[in-house]
Amino acid sequence: MTVEGLARGERLSPVQRAFAERGAFQCGFCTPGMVVAVTALLQRNRSPSVDQLRDVLQGHLCRCCGYPRILAAAQRAGELVRAAEGGP
């Protein structure tokens, strides 16, 4: 799966939406890999801990040092996924 394949037509995936909402990208260099990695994690674990999010993002290098926003977006993505499923 690629980042382009996550959206459904004009509708962004929850992870793409969260990254946009939280301004979790600047140059876009790291964004596709991080979005795909967070998506894969949320498919396995709908409520990952901060440590699990950091672990899945390890190795994805952000040249702009936007890690706080990226982590906030990953947490927001989990909220969106759980809300779409009717969970807390």
Secondary structure, 3 states (H helix, E strand, C coil): CCHHHCCECCECCHHHHHHHHCCCCCCCCCHHHHHHHHHHHHHHCCCCCHHHHHHHHCCCCCCCCCHHHHHHHHHHHHHHHHHHCCCC
